[in-house]
Amino acid sequence: MTSTGEAVQFWILAVIAVGGALGMLLMKKAVHSALCLAATMMALAVCYLAQGAVFLGVVQIVVYTGAIMMLFLFVVMLVGVTSADSLKEQLKGQRIAAVLCGLGFGVLLIAGIANAKLKDFTGLSAANAEGNVQGLARLIFTKYVWAFEITGALLITAAVGAMVLTHRERVRKPLTQRQLAAQRVKDNIQVPPMPAPGVYARHNAVDIPALLPDGTIAEDSVMATLRERGQIRDVSQDMLRRMAELEETTADLLGRPSSARPPVTGPRQALETVPNHEEAAE
């Protein structure tokens, strides 16, 4: 018989595990999918601990959740994988093959569960009579040794396949720093060094672009990853407002007419020129 506390614990952990699994499949960002999978593994680990499989629960937390999942999460965050990258198919027809394999695995899983016959339960005390580690090792290396070897081969194949899919062949020798500098001068593209984030913006955060002398932002001062994600904090309008107030105050003190600055329609590139007052008047 199942106690009330055990039943409540199971239903709470079951909701967390199933919700994490569905979130891993439905989330658009790879980082969020990894976090959902980590939540599922933590829920499974608590289930193992509640059933008396202490060694299996600790291994689930330390090895899978603590090592593999966190390593995967850190790699995803450093590389900056977005949802657009997952839409690029490296192999033709892989989605159709994945759907067929998933349906086949589902049919086999349903058939195995339907044909399972459980009359008598061994119980935790009998299963762990020699110890949880010894009982687990005896089952893995005797009764389920074939499934264990197949699972290991599948994991190795998946690791090798991931390395093959992410490998990129170099078709030409990489340019040296001197060659890159000469090419930049030849193309007349940003000959001086790129401005650092936050220059003239009173803040040195990486998501705040540098400001040009006229107060507009220099998009090249922020990394391309943040520009693609739209995670740039534009402070140019506030700076332009302050500059306009300073010019108005200076003009009032000196008795001069206020200077008309050209209107800013939006962010511009670092090498884009700003028309002067004569050109703007023409």
C-alpha positions in Angstrom: 0.0 0.0 0.0 1.2 3.5 -0.8 1.1 6.1 2.0 -0.4 9.5 1.5 2.9 11.3 1.7 4.5 9.0 -0.9 1.5 9.5 -3.2 1.6 13.3 -2.8 5.4 13.3 -3.4 5.0 11.2 -6.5 2.4 13.4 -8.1 4.4 16.6 -7.4 7.6 15.1 -8.9 5.6 13.6 -11.8 4.2 17.0 -12.8 7.7 18.6 -12.6 9.3 15.8 -14.6 6.6 15.7 -17.4 6.5 19.5 -17.5 10.3 19.8 -17.8 10.2 17.2 -20.6 7.5 19.0 -22.5 9.3 22.3 -21.9 12.5 20.8 -23.3 10.7 20.0 -26.5 8.6 23.1 -26.9 11.1 25.9 -25.8 12.5 27.9 -28.7 15.8 28.7 -27.0 18.4 26.0 -26.4 19.3 27.4 -22.9 15.7 27.2 -21.7 15.4 23.6 -23.1 18.6 22.6 -21.2 17.2 24.1 -17.9 13.9 22.2 -18.4 15.8 18.9 -18.9 17.9 19.6 -15.8 14.6 20.0 -13.8 13.4 16.7 -15.2 16.6 15.0 -14.1 16.4 16.5 -10.6 12.8 15.2 -10.2 13.9 11.7 -11.3 16.7 11.8 -8.8 14.4 12.6 -6.0 12.1 9.7 -7.1 15.1 7.3 -6.9 16.0 8.6 -3.5 12.4 8.1 -2.3 12.4 4.5 -3.5 15.6 3.7 -1.6 17.9 3.7 -4.5 20.3 6.1 -2.9 23.3 5.4 -5.1 21.3 5.8 -8.3 19.8 9.1 -7.1 23.2 10.5 -6.2 24.6 9.5 -9.5 21.7 11.0 -11.3 22.4 14.4 -9.6 26.2 14.4 -9.6 26.8 12.9 -13.1 23.9 13.8 -15.3 22.5 17.0 -13.7 25.7 18.3 -12.2 28.2 17.5 -14.9 26.7 16.7 -18.2 23.7 19.1 -18.2 25.6 22.0 -16.7 28.5 21.5 -19.1 26.0 21.5 -22.0 24.3 24.6 -20.6 27.6 26.5 -20.3 28.6 25.5 -23.8 25.3 26.7 -25.2 25.5 30.0 -23.3 29.1 30.6 -24.5 28.6 29.6 -28.1 25.3 31.6 -28.3 23.1 29.1 -30.1 19.8 30.7 -31.1 16.5 29.3 -32.4 17.5 30.3 -35.9 20.5 27.8 -35.8 18.2 24.9 -35.1 16.3 25.5 -38.4 19.3 24.8 -40.5 19.3 21.2 -41.5 22.8 19.7 -41.9 21.4 16.4 -43.4 18.6 16.2 -45.9 15.6 14.3 -44.7 16.7 14.1 -41.1 13.3 15.4 -39.8 11.4 12.6 -41.6 13.8 10.0 -40.3 13.5 11.4 -36.8 9.7 11.3 -36.9 9.8 7.7 -38.2 12.3 6.6 -35.6 10.3 8.3 -32.8 7.1 6.6 -33.9 8.9 3.2 -34.0 10.3 3.7 -30.6 6.9 4.7 -29.3 5.3 1.6 -30.7 8.0 -0.6 -29.1 7.7 1.1 -25.8 3.9 0.8 -25.7 4.1 -2.8 -26.8 6.7 -3.6 -24.0 4.6 -1.9 -21.3 1.4 -3.6 -22.6 3.0 -7.1 -22.4 4.6 -6.5 -19.0 3.2 -8.8 -16.3 3.9 -7.9 -12.7 2.4 -10.3 -10.2 4.5 -10.0 -7.2 6.8 -7.1 -6.2 10.2 -8.0 -4.7 10.2 -4.9 -2.4 13.0 -2.5 -1.5 14.4 -4.6 1.4 14.8 -7.7 -0.7 16.2 -5.8 -3.7 18.8 -4.0 -1.6 19.6 -7.0 0.6 23.3 -7.0 -0.5 23.3 -3.2 -0.8 22.0 -0.8 -3.4 25.3 -0.6 -5.4 25.7 -4.4 -5.4 22.1 -5.0 -6.5 22.3 -2.4 -9.2 25.6 -3.8 -10.5 24.3 -7.4 -10.5 21.3 -6.4 -12.7 23.3 -4.3 -15.1 26.1 -6.8 -15.7 23.9 -10.0 -15.8 20.3 -9.6 -16.7 20.5 -6.2 -18.6 24.0 -6.4 -19.9 22.9 -6.4 -23.5 20.7 -3.3 -23.1 23.5 -1.6 -21.2 26.0 -2.3 -24.0 23.6 -1.1 -26.6 22.9 2.1 -24.7 26.7 2.8 -24.3 27.1 2.3 -28.1 24.2 4.6 -28.8 25.7 7.4 -26.6 29.1 7.0 -28.3 27.5 7.2 -31.7 25.6 10.3 -30.7 28.8 12.0 -29.4 30.7 11.2 -32.6 27.7 12.4 -34.8 27.5 15.7 -32.9 31.3 16.3 -33.5 30.9 15.4 -37.2 27.9 17.8 -37.6 29.6 20.7 -35.9 33.0 20.2 -37.7 33.9 22.8 -40.3 36.6 22.3 -42.9 39.0 25.1 -43.7 39.1 25.7 -47.4 41.9 28.2 -47.2 44.7 29.2 -44.9 43.7 31.7 -42.3 45.0 35.2 -42.8 47.6 36.7 -40.4 47.0 39.9 -38.4 49.2 41.8 -40.8 47.3 40.6 -43.8 44.0 41.4 -42.2 45.2 44.9 -41.4 46.4 45.4 -45.0 43.0 44.2 -46.3 41.2 46.5 -44.0 43.2 49.5 -45.3 42.7 48.4 -48.9 38.9 48.1 -48.5 38.8 51.3 -46.4 36.5 49.7 -43.8 37.0 50.8 -40.2 40.8 51.5 -40.5 41.2 52.6 -36.9 40.4 50.3 -34.0 36.7 49.7 -33.2 35.4 51.9 -30.4 34.9 50.1 -27.1 31.3 49.8 -25.7 30.2 52.7 -23.5 32.6 55.4 -25.0 31.0 58.8 -24.3 27.9 57.0 -23.0 28.9 57.3 -19.3 28.6 53.5 -18.9 31.0 50.7 -19.9 28.5 47.8 -20.1 28.9 45.5 -23.2 25.3 46.1 -24.3 25.6 49.9 -24.4 27.1 51.1 -27.7 29.7 53.8 -27.9 28.5 57.3 -28.9 29.9 59.2 -31.8 30.8 62.9 -31.6 27.3 63.9 -32.7 25.7 61.8 -30.0 24.4 58.9 -32.2 25.4 55.3 -31.5 28.1 53.3 -33.2 26.7 49.9 -33.8 30.1 48.4 -34.5 31.1 48.9 -30.9 28.8 46.1 -29.7 29.3 42.5 -30.5 27.3 41.0 -33.4 25.5 38.5 -31.1 23.9 41.2 -29.1 23.0 43.1 -32.2 21.2 40.1 -33.7 19.3 39.4 -30.5 18.3 43.0 -30.2 19.8 43.3 -26.7 21.4 46.8 -27.2 20.5 49.6 -24.8 20.3 52.8 -26.7 21.2 55.8 -24.6 21.8 58.1 -27.5 18.5 59.9 -27.2 19.1 60.9 -23.6 22.6 62.0 -24.5 21.4 64.1 -27.4 18.8 65.7 -25.2 21.5 66.6 -22.7 23.7 68.0 -25.4 20.9 70.1 -26.8 20.1 71.5 -23.4 23.8 72.4 -22.9 24.0 74.1 -26.3 20.8 76.1 -25.5 22.2 77.2 -22.2 25.5 78.2 -23.7 23.8 80.1 -26.5 21.6 82.0 -23.9 24.7 82.9 -21.8 26.7 84.2 -24.8 23.7 85.9 -26.5 23.9 83.8 -29.6 21.2 82.1 -31.6 20.6 78.4 -30.7 22.3 76.0 -33.1 20.0 73.7 -35.1 21.3 70.2 -34.9 20.3 67.8 -37.7 17.5 65.4 -36.7 18.4 61.9 -35.7 16.1 59.3 -37.4 17.8 56.3 -35.9 21.1 54.5 -35.2 23.7 54.8 -37.9 26.9 53.1 -38.7 30.3 54.3 -37.4 31.6 55.4 -40.8 28.4 57.1 -41.9 28.9 60.9 -42.4 26.7 63.5 -40.8 25.6 66.4 -43.1 26.7 69.9 -41.9 24.3 72.8 -41.6 25.1 74.1 -45.2 24.3 70.7 -46.7 21.2 70.3 -44.6 20.0 73.8 -45.6 20.5 73.0 -49.3 
